[in-house]
C-alpha cells in the first residue's frame, strides 16, 4: 500500500510541477479574454481532455511511437521552444488581446486554441510527455501503471479547476491589468522558450561531434 501511495504522490507532484497550471493560467486568460464564462469553461475542458489523452497515449506507447517515427525528446523540446517563442512575442506585443472573435467563429476559435497552444505545448509539453514515458517504464505490473495513470488524471482535474478560476481573475484585474499581465508573461514565456530550445539543441549538436 505504501508503494502505491508513493507512486501516486510521485506522479501528482512531478506532473503538477512540469505542467505548472499556474503558469498556464495567464496565457489562458489572454487567449480567452474575449470569451464569456461558459465558452472559457468549454475551452478549458477541451484542452484538458486533449492533454490527458496525449499523456496517456505516450505513457502507454511512447517509446514505440518515438522509435517508429524516429523522434527524439530533444527534437520535441526544440519545436516546443520555437512555438513558445512565437507565442511569447505575440503576448509581449499584446497581439493576443486584440483577437476579436465573431459569434459564428467562436466554436472554431475555441477548438483551435484548445489544441494549440493550450493542450500542446502548454499543458502537455515535452517535460510532461517525457515524464509520462520514463515513469511508465519504471512501473511493475498493471496495478502500479494504473496508479500512475490515476495521478495524471488527478493533475488534469486540478489544472481544469485552476483554469476555471481564471474567470474571477479576469473580472478582478480588468482590461489594463490583463494587458500588463500578458506582456509580463510574454517575456517569461520567451525566456522559457530559449531554455527549451537550447536544452534540446545542445545534445543534438554534441551528438554530431
C-alpha positions in Angstrom: 0.0 0.0 0.0 2.9 2.3 0.8 4.4 1.6 -2.6 1.2 2.6 -4.4 0.8 5.8 -2.3 4.5 6.7 -3.1 3.8 6.1 -6.9 0.7 8.3 -6.7 2.5 11.1 -4.8 5.4 11.0 -7.2 3.1 11.1 -10.2 1.0 14.0 -8.8 3.9 16.2 -7.7 6.1 15.6 -10.8 3.3 16.2 -13.3 1.9 19.2 -11.5 5.3 20.8 -11.4 6.0 20.1 -15.1 2.6 21.1 -16.3 2.6 24.2 -14.0 -1.1 25.1 -14.2 -0.5 28.5 -12.5 1.9 29.3 -15.3 -0.6 28.2 -18.0 -3.3 30.3 -16.4 -2.1 33.8 -17.6 -1.8 32.6 -21.2 -5.3 31.0 -20.9 -6.6 34.4 -19.6 -5.1 36.2 -22.5 -6.4 33.8 -25.1 -9.9 33.7 -23.7 -10.3 37.3 -22.6 -13.0 37.9 -25.3 -15.0 34.8 -24.5 -17.7 34.5 -21.9 -17.6 32.3 -18.8 -19.3 29.3 -20.5 -17.0 29.5 -23.5 -13.9 29.7 -21.3 -15.1 26.6 -19.5 -15.6 24.7 -22.8 -12.1 25.8 -23.9 -10.5 24.6 -20.6 -12.4 21.3 -20.8 -11.3 20.6 -24.4 -7.7 21.5 -23.6 -7.6 19.2 -20.6 -9.3 16.2 -22.4 -6.8 16.5 -25.3 -3.8 16.8 -22.9 -5.0 13.8 -20.9 -5.4 11.6 -24.0 -2.0 12.6 -25.3 -0.2 11.9 -22.0 -2.0 8.5 -21.6 -1.0 7.7 -25.2 2.6 8.5 -24.7 2.7 6.8 -21.3 1.4 3.5 -22.8 3.2 3.5 -26.1 5.6 6.5 -26.0 8.8 4.5 -26.5 7.3 2.7 -29.5 6.0 5.9 -31.1 9.3 7.7 -30.7 11.2 4.8 -32.3 8.7 4.3 -35.1 8.8 7.9 -36.2 12.4 8.4 -35.4 11.6 11.3 -33.0 13.7 12.3 -30.0 12.6 14.2 -26.9 15.3 16.8 -27.8 13.6 17.5 -31.1 10.3 17.9 -29.3 12.0 20.4 -27.0 13.3 22.5 -30.0 9.9 22.6 -31.6 8.3 23.5 -28.3 10.8 26.3 -27.8 10.0 27.8 -31.2 6.3 27.7 -30.6 6.8 29.2 -27.1 8.9 32.0 -28.5 6.4 33.0 -31.2 3.6 32.9 -28.7 5.7 35.0 -26.2 6.4 37.5 -28.9 2.7 37.9 -29.6 2.0 38.3 -25.9 4.7 40.9 -25.5 3.2 43.0 -28.3 -0.3 42.4 -26.9 -1.4 40.8 -30.2 -3.3 38.0 -28.4 -5.6 40.5 -26.6 -6.6 42.2 -29.9 -8.1 39.0 -31.3 -11.8 39.7 -31.9 -13.9 36.6 -32.3 -17.2 36.8 -34.2 -20.2 34.9 -32.9 -20.1 32.4 -35.8 -16.4 31.8 -35.3 -16.4 31.2 -31.6 -16.7 27.4 -31.8 -13.8 27.1 -34.3 -11.6 29.5 -32.3 -12.3 27.6 -29.0 -11.3 24.3 -30.7 -8.2 25.8 -32.3 -6.7 27.3 -29.1 -7.8 24.3 -27.0 -5.4 22.1 -29.1 -2.7 24.6 -29.8 -1.2 26.3 -27.8 -3.1 25.3 -24.7 -3.0 21.4 -24.8 0.2 21.4 -26.9 2.7 22.5 -25.8 1.5 24.5 -22.7 -0.2 21.7 -20.7 1.1 18.7 -22.5 4.7 19.8 -23.2 8.0 17.9 -23.7 8.6 17.7 -20.0 5.2 16.2 -19.2 5.5 13.7 -22.1 9.0 12.7 -21.2 7.9 12.2 -17.6 5.0 10.0 -18.6 7.2 7.8 -20.7 10.0 7.5 -18.1 7.7 6.8 -15.1 5.7 4.3 -17.0 8.8 2.4 -17.9 9.7 2.1 -14.2 6.3 0.7 -13.2 6.0 -3.0 -12.4 2.6 -4.6 -13.2 -0.8 -3.2 -14.1 -1.6 -2.0 -10.6 1.4 0.4 -10.5 0.7 1.5 -14.0 -3.0 2.2 -13.1 -1.9 4.3 -10.1 0.4 6.3 -12.3 -2.5 6.9 -14.8 -4.7 7.9 -11.9 -2.1 10.5 -10.8 -2.2 12.0 -14.3 -6.0 12.2 -14.1 -5.9 14.0 -10.7 -3.4 16.6 -12.0 -5.6 17.2 -15.1 -8.6 17.8 -12.8 -6.6 20.2 -10.7 -5.4 22.0 -13.8 -9.0 22.3 -15.0 -10.2 23.8 -11.7 -7.3 26.3 -11.8 -8.1 27.4 -15.4 -11.8 27.8 -14.5 -10.8 30.2 -11.6 -9.3 32.5 -14.3 -12.8 34.0 -14.9 -12.6 35.6 -11.4 -9.1 36.9 -12.1 -10.2 38.5 -15.4 -13.1 40.2 -13.7 -10.8 41.5 -10.9 -7.8 42.8 -12.8 -9.8 44.3 -15.7 -8.5 45.1 -19.2 -5.5 47.2 -18.1 -4.4 44.5 -15.6 -4.8 41.8 -18.2 -2.7 43.7 -20.7 0.1 44.3 -18.2 0.0 40.6 -17.1 0.1 39.4 -20.7 3.2 41.4 -21.5 4.9 40.3 -18.4 4.1 36.6 -19.0 5.1 37.1 -22.7 8.6 38.0 -21.6 8.7 35.0 -19.2 7.4 32.6 -21.9 10.1 33.8 -24.3 12.8 33.1 -21.7 11.3 29.6 -21.2 11.3 29.2 -25.0 15.1 29.9 -25.2 15.8 27.4 -22.4 13.7 24.8 -24.1 15.3 25.4 -27.5 18.9 25.1 -26.3 18.1 22.3 -23.9 17.1 20.3 -27.0 19.7 21.6 -29.3 22.8 21.0 -27.1 22.5 17.2 -27.0 21.9 17.1 -30.8 24.9 19.2 -31.6 27.0 17.3 -29.1 26.0 14.0 -30.8 27.0 15.4 -34.2 30.5 15.9 -33.0 
